[in-house]
Amino acid sequence: MVSVKVLFFGEAFQLVGKREETVEFPAETDYEELRRIILEVEKVIFKVFQKYPALSKIEKVMMLAVDQEYANPGDRFELERFTEIAVIPPLSGG
């Protein structure tokens, strides 16, 4: 397991009430595991979604970025101590 900084932007920040949180993740993981850990957290007690259930409001439309690059389903990651994961709500143009 590695401690990773999870950043919250826009509506995710408004729902959570803080800009960042440190969360434990497996060192090798994939996109689906990142979402599961951030959103579900049935087996691991103090992960982000359990602490911030309001994120379920944007679950279906949020995106994740790992180290400032958008992540996609099927992507795999080797997380390190200074890895950052961003929870990005839907973006609107203007």
Backbone as a printed PyTorch tensor [residue, N CA C, xyz], in Angstrom:
tensor([[[  0.8470,  -1.1820,   0.0000],
         [  0.0000,   0.0000,   0.0000],
         [  0.8900,   1.2430,   0.0000]],

        [[  0.3750,   2.2780,  -0.6500],
         [  1.0980,   3.5400,  -0.7240],
         [  0.1280,   4.6860,  -0.4370]],

        [[  0.5940,   5.6740,   0.2850],
         [ -0.2350,   6.8540,   0.5620],
         [ -0.2000,   7.7780,  -0.6420]],

        [[ -1.3800,   8.1200,  -1.1400],
         [ -1.5090,   8.9460,  -2.3340],
         [ -2.3880,  10.1380,  -2.0080]],

        [[ -2.0540,  11.2890,  -2.5730],
         [ -2.8650,  12.4820,  -2.3640],
         [ -4.0090,  12.4860,  -3.3750]],

        [[ -5.2440,  12.5910,  -2.8860],
         [ -6.4230,  12.7010,  -3.7390],
         [ -6.8900,  14.1490,  -3.6750]],

        [[ -6.9850,  14.7970,  -4.8470],
         [ -7.3800,  16.1950,  -4.9490],
         [ -8.8230,  16.2950,  -5.4130]],

        [[ -9.5670,  17.2450,  -4.8700],
         [-10.9690,  17.4380,  -5.2350],
         [-11.1330,  18.8070,  -5.8850]],

        [[-11.7570,  18.8330,  -7.0630],
         [-11.9480,  20.0700,  -7.8070],
         [-13.4230,  20.3510,  -8.0160]],

        [[-13.7690,  21.6180,  -8.1930],
         [-15.1260,  22.0300,  -8.5430],
         [-16.1770,  21.4730,  -7.6110]],

        [[-17.1840,  20.8280,  -8.1960],
         [-18.2840,  20.2780,  -7.4090],
         [-17.8020,  19.2060,  -6.4330]],

        [[-16.7590,  18.4560,  -6.8020],
         [-16.2110,  17.4570,  -5.8810],
         [-15.7040,  18.1460,  -4.6150]],

        [[-15.0390,  19.2820,  -4.7660],
         [-14.5830,  20.0640,  -3.6080],
         [-15.7680,  20.5430,  -2.7840]],

        [[-16.8060,  21.0320,  -3.4490],
         [-17.9860,  21.5090,  -2.7360],
         [-18.6620,  20.3800,  -1.9580]],

        [[-18.7150,  19.1920,  -2.5380],
         [-19.3610,  18.0570,  -1.8820],
         [-18.5460,  17.5340,  -0.6980]],

        [[-17.2250,  17.5220,  -0.8510],
         [-16.3450,  16.9720,   0.1730],
         [-16.0070,  18.0080,   1.2390]],

        [[-15.8700,  19.2630,   0.8190],
         [-15.5500,  20.3160,   1.7740],
         [-14.0690,  20.4760,   2.0510]],

        [[-13.2470,  19.8270,   1.2760],
         [-11.7950,  20.0080,   1.3900],
         [-11.1670,  19.7820,   0.0300]],

        [[ -9.9890,  20.3130,  -0.1460],
         [ -9.3150,  20.2430,  -1.4460],
         [ -8.4910,  18.9690,  -1.6380]],

        [[ -8.0710,  18.3430,  -0.5460],
         [ -7.2610,  17.1300,  -0.6970],
         [ -7.4210,  16.2090,   0.4990]],

        [[ -7.0600,  14.9490,   0.2640],
         [ -7.1380,  13.9020,   1.2830],
         [ -6.0510,  12.8820,   0.9570]],

        [[ -5.3940,  12.3360,   1.9450],
         [ -4.4240,  11.2740,   1.7270],
         [ -5.1390,   9.9380,   1.9130]],

        [[ -4.9680,   9.0410,   0.9260],
         [ -5.6660,   7.7580,   0.9150],
         [ -4.6580,   6.6600,   0.5980]],

        [[ -4.8280,   5.4950,   1.2070],
         [ -3.9720,   4.3370,   0.9390],
         [ -4.5070,   3.5660,  -0.2640]],

        [[ -3.6290,   3.2860,  -1.2270],
         [ -3.9650,   2.5030,  -2.4080],
         [ -2.9380,   1.3980,  -2.5800]],

        [[ -3.3120,   0.3100,  -3.2830],
         [ -2.3030,  -0.6840,  -3.6560],
         [ -1.2690,  -0.0190,  -4.5670]],

        [[ -0.0090,  -0.4360,  -4.4800],
         [  1.0490,   0.1740,  -5.2920],
         [  0.8030,  -0.0200,  -6.7820]],

        [[  0.2700,  -1.1640,  -7.1850],
         [ -0.0840,  -1.4010,  -8.5830],
         [ -1.5850,  -1.5340,  -8.6540]],

        [[ -2.1940,  -0.7360,  -9.5240],
         [ -3.6490,  -0.7210,  -9.5890],
         [ -4.0940,  -0.3290, -10.9860]],

        [[ -5.3970,  -0.2940, -11.2040],
         [ -5.9300,   0.1410, -12.4950],
         [ -7.0430,   1.1580, -12.2550]],

        [[ -7.5660,   1.6870, -13.3370],
         [ -8.5800,   2.7370, -13.2740],
         [ -9.7860,   2.3070, -12.4450]],

        [[-10.2820,   1.1090, -12.7070],
         [-11.4720,   0.6330, -12.0110],
         [-11.2270,   0.5240, -10.5060]],

        [[-10.0270,   0.0930, -10.1120],
         [ -9.6940,  -0.0100,  -8.6940],
         [ -9.6200,   1.3740,  -8.0440]],

        [[ -9.0650,   2.3520,  -8.7690],
         [ -9.0320,   3.7220,  -8.2370],
         [-10.4450,   4.2110,  -7.9530]],

        [[-11.3450,   4.0400,  -8.9260],
         [-12.7370,   4.4700,  -8.7320],
         [-13.3840,   3.7300,  -7.5710]],

        [[-13.1510,   2.4270,  -7.5030],
         [-13.7620,   1.6360,  -6.4360],
         [-13.3030,   2.1420,  -5.0750]],

        [[-12.0120,   2.3520,  -4.9470],
         [-11.4920,   2.7880,  -3.6530],
         [-12.0000,   4.1830,  -3.3170]],

        [[-12.0300,   5.0760,  -4.2910],
         [-12.4980,   6.4320,  -4.0250],
         [-14.0010,   6.4470,  -3.7590]],

        [[-14.7710,   5.6330,  -4.4800],
         [-16.2260,   5.7260,  -4.3980],
         [-16.8940,   4.7360,  -3.4430]],

        [[-16.4870,   3.4930,  -3.4060],
         [-17.2380,   2.4830,  -2.6680],
         [-16.7750,   2.2930,  -1.2450]],

        [[-15.6210,   1.7310,  -1.1050],
         [-15.0070,   1.4870,   0.1810],
         [-15.8530,   0.6230,   1.0990]],

        [[-16.2090,  -0.5590,   0.6480],
         [-16.9310,  -1.4770,   1.5080],
         [-15.9680,  -2.2240,   2.4240]],

        [[-14.8110,  -2.6190,   1.8950],
         [-13.8860,  -3.4390,   2.6660],
         [-12.8800,  -2.5990,   3.4620]],

        [[-12.5620,  -1.4200,   2.9810],
         [-11.5490,  -0.5940,   3.6320],
         [-12.2540,   0.5620,   4.3130]],

        [[-12.0830,   0.6770,   5.6230],
         [-12.9510,   1.5370,   6.4250],
         [-12.8180,   3.0200,   6.1540]],

        [[-11.6380,   3.5750,   6.0320],
         [-11.4930,   5.0250,   5.9720],
         [-11.0400,   5.5340,   4.6140]],

        [[-11.6730,   5.1210,   3.5600],
         [-11.3540,   5.6520,   2.2490],
         [-12.2590,   6.8450,   1.9530]],

        [[-12.0510,   7.4750,   0.8270],
         [-12.7060,   8.7470,   0.5440],
         [-14.2230,   8.6770,   0.4530]],

        [[-14.7760,   7.7300,  -0.2840],
         [-16.2250,   7.7330,  -0.4810],
         [-16.9800,   7.5090,   0.8130]],

        [[-16.4620,   6.6360,   1.6540],
         [-17.1300,   6.4100,   2.9290],
         [-17.0950,   7.6770,   3.7730]],

        [[-15.9860,   8.3900,   3.7190],
         [-15.8720,   9.6300,   4.4760],
         [-16.7170,  10.7330,   3.8440]],

        [[-16.9150,  10.6530,   2.5320],
         [-17.6230,  11.7110,   1.8080],
         [-18.6910,  11.1070,   0.8920]],

        [[-19.7690,  10.5710,   1.4500],
         [-20.7930,   9.9230,   0.6250],
         [-21.4690,  10.8730,  -0.3550]],

        [[-21.3420,  12.1760,  -0.1650],
         [-21.9500,  13.1290,  -1.1010],
         [-21.3570,  13.0050,  -2.5020]],

        [[-20.1660,  12.4080,  -2.6230],
         [-19.5700,  12.2320,  -3.9550],
         [-20.4180,  11.3320,  -4.8490]],

        [[-21.3160,  10.5470,  -4.2710],
         [-22.1770,   9.6920,  -5.1000],
         [-22.9970,  10.5300,  -6.0690]],

        [[-23.2090,  11.8010,  -5.7550],
         [-23.9590,  12.7030,  -6.6310],
         [-23.2880,  12.8630,  -7.9940]],

        [[-21.9590,  12.7930,  -8.0490],
         [-21.2460,  12.9810,  -9.3240],
         [-20.5430,  11.7030,  -9.7860]],

        [[-20.8150,  10.5910,  -9.1270],
         [-20.1090,   9.3400,  -9.4250],
         [-20.1420,   8.9700, -10.9020]],

        [[-21.2850,   9.0760, -11.5400],
         [-21.4230,   8.6140, -12.9210],
         [-20.8060,   9.5690, -13.9400]],

        [[-20.5240,  10.8000, -13.5360],
         [-20.0190,  11.7840, -14.4970],
         [-18.6270,  12.3020, -14.1630]],

        [[-18.0820,  11.9060, -13.0320],
         [-16.7630,  12.3970, -12.6610],
         [-15.6730,  11.7170, -13.4740]],

        [[-14.5370,  12.3790, -13.5490],
         [-13.3610,  11.8110, -14.2070],
         [-12.2430,  11.7540, -13.1850]],

        [[-11.2520,  10.9220, -13.4600],
         [-10.0660,  10.8450, -12.6160],
         [ -8.8480,  11.2240, -13.4520]],

        [[ -7.8920,  11.8540, -12.8030],
         [ -6.6010,  12.1220, -13.4310],
         [ -5.5300,  11.6230, -12.4750]],

        [[ -4.4890,  11.0240, -13.0290],
         [ -3.3710,  10.5400, -12.2350],
         [ -2.1400,  11.3080, -12.6770]],

        [[ -1.5320,  12.0060, -11.7230],
         [ -0.3660,  12.8460, -12.0110],
         [ -0.6200,  13.7740, -13.1990]],

        [[ -1.7410,  14.4680, -13.1480],
         [ -2.1340,  15.5240, -14.0830],
         [ -2.4270,  15.0230, -15.5000]],

        [[ -2.7240,  13.7270, -15.6430],
         [ -3.1350,  13.1830, -16.9320],
         [ -4.4410,  12.4380, -16.7360]],

        [[ -5.4280,  12.7110, -17.6180],
         [ -6.7100,  12.0350, -17.4960],
         [ -6.5180,  10.5310, -17.5520]],

        [[ -7.2430,   9.8280, -16.6960],
         [ -7.2020,   8.3700, -16.6550],
         [ -8.4520,   7.8250, -17.3430]],

        [[ -8.3190,   6.6660, -17.9500],
         [ -9.4170,   6.0340, -18.6730],
         [ -9.6080,   4.6050, -18.2070]],

        [[-10.8360,   4.0750, -18.3450],
         [-11.0490,   2.6650, -18.0150],
         [-10.0320,   1.7960, -18.7660]],

        [[ -9.4790,   0.8280, -18.0810],
         [ -8.4770,  -0.0550, -18.6770],
         [ -7.0450,   0.3790, -18.4010]],

        [[ -6.8280,   1.6520, -18.0320],
         [ -5.4810,   2.1210, -17.7030],
         [ -4.9810,   1.4270, -16.4440]],

        [[ -3.6640,   1.1490, -16.3950],
         [ -3.0330,   0.5970, -15.1960],
         [ -2.0200,   1.6050, -14.6780]],

        [[ -1.7950,   1.5890, -13.3720],
         [ -0.9190,   2.5790, -12.7570],
         [  0.0020,   1.9230, -11.7420]],

        [[  1.2120,   2.4270, -11.6530],
         [  2.1170,   2.0910, -10.5610],
         [  2.1880,   3.3380,  -9.6970]],

        [[  1.5120,   3.2910,  -8.5600],
         [  1.4290,   4.4490,  -7.6860],
         [  2.6590,   4.5280,  -6.8020]],

        [[  3.1410,   5.7380,  -6.6190],
         [  4.2920,   5.9800,  -5.7690],
         [  3.9140,   6.9800,  -4.6900]],

        [[  4.8080,   7.2240,  -3.7990],
         [  4.5400,   8.0700,  -2.6370],
         [  4.0040,   9.4470,  -3.0090]],

        [[  4.4690,  10.0530,  -4.0740],
         [  4.0560,  11.4120,  -4.4100],
         [  3.0430,  11.4650,  -5.5580]],

        [[  2.4180,  10.3420,  -5.8660],
         [  1.3860,  10.3090,  -6.8910],
         [  0.1920,  11.1440,  -6.4410]],

        [[ -0.4120,  11.8760,  -7.3800],
         [ -1.6290,  12.6300,  -7.0950],
         [ -2.7610,  12.1030,  -7.9700]],

        [[ -3.9160,  11.9160,  -7.3640],
         [ -5.1190,  11.5190,  -8.0870],
         [ -6.1130,  12.6510,  -7.9300]],

        [[ -6.6520,  13.1270,  -9.0540],
         [ -7.6200,  14.2140,  -9.0130],
         [ -9.0050,  13.6800,  -9.3140]],

        [[ -9.9930,  14.1030,  -8.5310],
         [-11.4000,  13.8040,  -8.7840],
         [-11.9650,  15.0390,  -9.4700]],

        [[-12.3600,  14.8790, -10.7270],
         [-12.7680,  16.0120, -11.5510],
         [-14.2430,  15.8780, -11.9110]],

        [[-15.0640,  16.8410, -11.5040],
         [-16.4860,  16.8030, -11.8290],
         [-16.6910,  17.1450, -13.2990]],

        [[-17.9310,  17.0840, -13.7790],
         [-18.1900,  17.4710, -15.1640],
         [-17.7260,  18.9030, -15.4090]],

        [[-17.1490,  19.1150, -16.5690],
         [-16.6780,  20.4490, -16.9380],
         [-17.6910,  21.1060, -17.8590]],

        [[-17.8490,  22.3860, -17.7120],
         [-18.7510,  23.1110, -18.6300],
         [-17.9500,  24.2080, -19.3030]],

        [[-18.2650,  24.4340, -20.5440],
         [-17.5600,  25.4540, -21.3120],
         [-18.2690,  26.7890, -21.2250]],

        [[-17.6280,  27.7860, -21.7610],
         [-18.2720,  29.0790, -21.7540],
         [-17.4820,  30.1230, -22.4480]]])
